[in-house]
Amino acid sequence: MARTIETGDLFFCYRPRVDVDRVRGPDDIARFYVVLKPRARAVFRRIIVGRKRLPDVGGHERTWGFVDLVASRPEDVEDELDPETYETRTRGVRVVPPVRPAGEAVYVIADHDGHTHLAHVLELPRTPGPVQEELGIRREASLIVTVRNPEADAPPQAGLPSGRRARYPAELQRRFGDRRFAPLDPPEYLDHPGTELVLIGASADPRAELGIELEPEPETPESADLFTELGMEPDLHPLGPLLTGAWE
C-alpha cells in the first residue's frame, strides 16, 4: 500500500507557437505545462514538461521537466497564461497566443516501494480526444518522479544552467546526501523555481498499482476548477481542447 504525501488539483495546458492562431497538432506547440494546486495550501506550481508531452506509461518512457513558476495567488499564474504582444526590430509586432487548457484532474503524490509517484484521474474532458492522445494525457496514469540534485555534477548541456537551478533550504538539500537524484518527498521541492524533475511512465492503472482511490468530481465548464480556482478567463482561452479534446 502506498503512502499518500499530497493531494490536489492538476491542470494540463499548452501554449501555441508565436503567431499560430489555430493549433493543428504538437508541431504548433511551444510549451506544455502541468500546474499543481495542492489541497489546503495556497501555492500554485507550474511545470514545463520536456518533449511537449507526458512520458508513455506503456514503454516506461522518461521525460525531463522543471518548475518555472511558483505563486501563492492564482492570478499570478493565470496572468502568465494570457496572450502577450511584443515588438522586434526585424519582424515587427509578434503575438504570443493564449494558453489552451487541455485537461483538469485530481492528483496524488505518493510514496511506493521507495519511489514517489504522481498519479492523476481526469475530470475534464470526460472523453479524451486527439489533444490528450498526442500530449500523452491518459484518463488515468501514474508517473514515477525524481528530483535532481542541483549541486551534483551533470553532463554538458544537460538540464538547466547552474544559475537557473533551484536553491533549496538546508533541510531539503541535505536529503540528497551524495545522490544525484532523490524522491519527491517532501513535495515542497516543487515550491522552488528551478527544481528539475525526471518523469517516468509507470502505469495506466494507478488504483491497482498504488492501492489509492482517487476521487474525481463530475465537472462542467461552469464548475471547473480551471475557472473557479485558477481564475482562467473562458472568453480569452479556447476551450475546445478541454471540453471535447479537439485542437484549437
Secondary structure, 3 states (H helix, E strand, C coil): CCEEEEEEEEEEEEEECCCCCCCCCHHHEEEEEEEEEECCCCCEEEEEEHHHCCCCCCCCCEEEEEEEEEECCHHHHHHHHCCEEEEECCCEEEEECCCEEEEEEEEEEEEECCEEEEEEEEEECCCCCHHHHHHCCCCEEEEEEEEECCCCCCCCCCCCCHHHCCCCCHHHHHCCCCCCEEECCCHHHHHCCCCEEEEEEEECCHHHHHCCCCCCCCCCCCCCHHHHCCCCCCCCCCCHHHHCCCCC
